[in-house]
């Protein structure tokens, strides 16, 4: 799923940390990185956003309840 305009980056990562299954970030090259990894959050995503905002990213969640959690989070923002 594609997610756009994440303005509360810390809140987004806190929500991802609550997910039960794998949540993967899909890079432009098609690589998949574990979005629950703090290393991925701090190092890899530093290249995606510059002004404290993530304009767009594609993620894959392995559990249906995690997909619902992500959708609910984005609908509330």
C-alpha positions as CSV (number, residue, x, y, z in Angstrom):
1,X,0.0,0.0,0.0
2,X,1.2,3.5,-0.7
3,X,1.1,6.1,2.1
4,X,1.4,9.8,1.5
5,X,2.1,12.9,3.6
6,X,3.2,11.6,6.9
7,X,3.6,14.7,9.0
8,X,3.9,13.1,12.4
9,X,6.9,10.9,11.8
10,X,7.4,9.9,15.5
11,X,3.7,9.0,15.7
12,X,3.9,7.0,12.6
13,X,6.8,4.9,13.9
14,X,5.1,4.4,17.2
15,X,2.1,3.0,15.4
16,X,4.4,0.8,13.3
17,X,6.0,-0.5,16.5
18,X,2.6,-1.7,17.7
19,X,2.0,-3.8,14.7
20,X,2.2,-7.6,15.4
21,X,3.6,-8.9,12.1
22,X,6.2,-7.7,9.6
23,X,5.9,-4.2,8.1
24,X,8.2,-3.8,5.2
25,X,9.3,-0.6,3.4
26,X,9.6,-1.1,-0.3
27,X,12.4,1.1,-1.8
28,X,12.4,2.6,-5.2
29,X,14.7,-0.2,-6.3
30,X,12.2,-2.9,-5.1
31,X,14.2,-3.8,-2.0
32,X,12.2,-4.6,1.2
33,X,13.4,-3.2,4.5
34,X,12.0,-4.1,7.9
35,X,10.2,-0.9,9.0
36,X,10.0,-2.0,12.6
37,X,13.8,-1.9,12.8
38,X,15.1,1.2,14.5
39,X,18.1,1.2,12.2
40,X,15.8,1.3,9.2
41,X,13.7,4.0,10.8
42,X,16.7,6.3,11.6
43,X,19.1,5.6,8.8
44,X,17.2,4.5,5.7
45,X,14.2,6.9,6.1
46,X,16.6,9.9,6.6
47,X,17.0,9.7,2.8
48,X,13.2,9.8,2.2
49,X,12.2,12.9,4.1
50,X,13.9,16.2,4.7
51,X,11.6,18.7,6.3
52,X,10.3,16.4,9.1
53,X,7.7,14.9,6.7
54,X,7.5,11.8,4.6
55,X,5.9,12.7,1.2
56,X,5.3,9.1,0.1
57,X,6.3,5.5,0.7
58,X,5.2,2.0,-0.1
59,X,4.8,-0.5,2.7
60,X,3.7,-4.1,2.9
61,X,2.1,-5.4,6.1
62,X,1.9,-9.2,6.7
63,X,-1.0,-9.2,9.1
64,X,-4.6,-8.0,8.2
65,X,-4.9,-6.4,11.6
66,X,-1.8,-4.4,11.0
67,X,-3.1,-3.2,7.6
68,X,-6.3,-2.0,9.4
69,X,-4.1,-0.3,12.1
70,X,-2.1,1.6,9.4
71,X,-5.3,2.6,7.5
72,X,-7.0,3.8,10.7
73,X,-3.9,5.8,11.6
74,X,-3.8,7.5,8.2
75,X,-7.5,8.2,8.2
76,X,-7.1,10.0,11.6
77,X,-4.3,12.2,10.3
